[in-house]
């Protein structure tokens, strides 16, 4: 997959690869998707769960010391002060309706601060 390194380019390559694969996966589910209701009354779909599982798996493989915090339950403790925050389908209501106003969101937090990377 991706080598384990702290280079900005490697992080961006992994991040963009995970987001693209998640988007492709979500689009495959979309035509006949059915939403369930979570305890907070927000919708969740099988696509949300599968996308999060795939994103978390890719990030954990590429950066095994990093933590994971996913909206749908993915969790891993950080061993290096970095944590990936995942909302696999932000805008699930629009996603379920077939509107294009949704996205796969992935953020990187380092020592409690969300960081950005330029490529």
N, C-alpha and C positions, 0 to 999 in steps of 0.2 A: 504494500500500500504506500504509505508515506514514511520517510525516515523520521526518527525522533530527533528533533533539533529545535532550537529556539529561534531560528531565523524567521524574519517577518515573511519572507516569500514562501517558506514551507508552511507556515501557519495559514497564510492566505490560500495556498493551493489546496490544503486539506479542507479548510472552511468552505471554499467555493465548490469543491468536489462534493462535499456532503450536502450542501444546499441544493446543488443541481440534481443529485440523485433523489433527494427528498421531494423536490418539485415534480420530477418525472413520476415517482411513485404515487404522489398525491393525485396527479392528473389521471393516472390509470384507474384509481378508485372513484373519481368524481362522478361519472355519469349516473351511477346507481347508489350513491352513498346515502346512508341512513344515520342520523345523529341520535345519540343517547344524551341524557341530561345528567350532569355531574351534581354533586351535593350543593355546589354554589349556584345551581341553575344555569350554568353555562353549558353549551353543547360540546360533545366530544365524539369523534368517529374512530372507526378502525384505522383509517388513514392517519389520524393524529398519533395513535399508538405505534403503528408500524413505522412511520417516519421518524418518530423519536427514537425508537429502538435502533433503527439503522444509523441515524446521526450519532447517537451515543456510542454505538459499536465502532464506527469509523474513528471517532475522536479518541476513544479509549485505546484503540489499537495504535494509532499514530502517536499519542501522548499519554502513555500509561500512568504517569505520575500526576496527571491533572485530574481535578475533580469534575463531577457532572451534577447539574441540577436541572431536571426536566420538568416541564409543566405537568406531564402525564405520569410522573412518578420515577423516572430514571434518577438514580442517585449513586454517587461514588465520592468518597472522601478524597480530598487533595493531599498529596504528599509533598507538594512544592510551592503552595501558595497560589496556584492557578486553578480556575474553575470555569468550565463551559456552562453557559446558561442557555437552555433550549426551549423555544416555543415552536413545536413542529409545524403547526398551522395556525398562524396568528390571523384571526379573522375567520374562524370556523363557521360562523353564521353565514357569511358571504360565500365561503367555499361550498357549503351545503346547498345554497341557493343557485350555485353555478355562476356567481359573479366573480370577476377577476380581481377583487379587492382583498386578497389574502397573500400571505408570504410565509416562508420558512425563516424563522428568526433564530440566529445563533450569536451569542455574545461571549467574549472572553473577559473574565474578571481576574485581575492579578492583585493579590494582597488586599482584596476588598474594593478595588476600583475597576470599573469597566474600562477597558483599553481599546484603542483604535490602532489600526495598522494601515499605512499607505503602501500602495504598490505602484 
